[in-house]
Amino acid sequence: MTWIKNAFVDVAVTLLIVLATTQDLAWARWIVLLYTPLMLILKIAVLLGGRTLGRIKQKDSGVPVWFYHVLYAVNVVAASADRWWIVAGGWALIWILSIATDVRARRPVAAR
């Protein structure tokens, strides 16, 4: 369970999204509105950047892939429940790109 400290930012963002969707906090909503596209750009860069970028995060963090999927699911559900469709769509896309990156990272090098 020591990997949880490596996922601190991801857990904090999920908590922030839940807070932004359940409370009327403008500052929290702005942080989510800024962080979501940055995360989306990062996921696209990892997917397009090949093995090197994809392996850096996996090697350093030690966080199980399923944990990120749970966090992304919570983000999508929380944003959808608040009818915050743009953020929900952004996190759904981040989730899909994460799955694609994981599938790509698991394929043998010769198959690429």
C-alpha positions in Angstrom: 0.0 0.0 0.0 3.0 2.3 -0.1 2.1 3.1 -3.7 -0.8 5.3 -2.4 1.6 8.1 -1.6 2.8 7.9 -5.2 -0.8 8.5 -6.4 -1.3 11.5 -4.0 -1.9 14.0 -6.8 -4.4 11.8 -8.6 -6.3 11.1 -5.4 -6.2 14.9 -4.5 -7.6 15.7 -8.0 -10.4 13.2 -7.6 -11.3 14.6 -4.2 -11.2 18.1 -5.7 -13.6 17.1 -8.5 -15.9 15.5 -5.9 -15.7 18.7 -3.8 -16.3 21.0 -6.8 -19.3 19.0 -7.9 -20.9 18.7 -4.4 -20.1 22.2 -3.1 -20.5 25.6 -4.6 -16.8 26.5 -4.7 -15.7 28.6 -7.7 -12.0 28.2 -7.0 -12.3 24.4 -7.0 -14.2 24.5 -10.3 -11.5 26.7 -11.9 -8.8 24.3 -10.8 -10.7 21.4 -12.3 -11.3 23.4 -15.5 -7.6 24.1 -15.8 -6.3 20.7 -14.8 -8.6 18.6 -17.0 -7.2 19.8 -20.4 -3.6 19.7 -19.1 -4.2 16.0 -18.1 -5.8 15.4 -21.4 -2.8 16.8 -23.3 -0.4 14.8 -21.1 -2.3 11.5 -21.9 -2.2 12.3 -25.6 1.5 13.0 -25.4 2.1 9.7 -23.6 0.1 7.8 -26.2 1.8 9.5 -29.1 5.2 9.6 -27.5 5.6 5.8 -27.6 7.1 3.4 -25.1 9.5 5.8 -23.4 6.9 8.2 -22.0 4.5 5.5 -21.2 7.0 3.5 -19.2 8.4 6.4 -17.2 5.2 6.8 -15.2 4.6 3.0 -14.7 8.2 2.4 -13.6 8.4 5.2 -11.1 5.0 5.2 -9.5 4.3 1.5 -8.7 0.6 2.4 -8.7 -1.6 -0.4 -10.0 -3.4 0.4 -13.2 -6.8 -0.5 -11.8 -6.4 2.3 -9.2 -6.3 4.9 -11.9 -9.3 3.4 -13.6 -11.2 3.7 -10.3 -10.2 7.3 -9.9 -11.1 8.1 -13.5 -14.5 6.4 -13.1 -15.2 8.5 -9.9 -14.2 11.6 -11.8 -16.6 10.8 -14.7 -19.5 9.9 -12.4 -19.1 12.9 -10.1 -18.9 15.4 -13.1 -21.9 13.6 -14.8 -24.0 13.7 -11.6 -23.4 17.5 -11.5 -24.2 17.7 -15.2 -20.8 19.1 -15.8 -20.7 17.5 -19.3 -17.5 19.0 -20.6 -15.4 17.9 -17.6 -17.2 14.5 -17.6 -16.3 14.1 -21.3 -12.8 15.2 -20.7 -12.3 12.6 -17.9 -14.0 9.9 -20.0 -11.5 10.7 -22.8 -8.6 10.7 -20.3 -9.8 7.3 -19.1 -10.0 5.9 -22.7 -6.6 7.2 -23.5 -5.2 5.6 -20.3 -6.7 2.3 -21.4 -5.1 2.7 -24.8 -1.8 3.5 -23.3 -1.9 0.5 -21.0 -2.8 -1.8 -23.9 0.0 -0.4 -26.0 2.5 -0.8 -23.2 1.6 -4.4 -22.7 2.0 -5.4 -26.3 5.3 -7.0 -27.2 7.8 -4.6 -28.9 7.8 -6.7 -32.2 4.0 -6.3 -32.5 4.3 -2.5 -32.6 
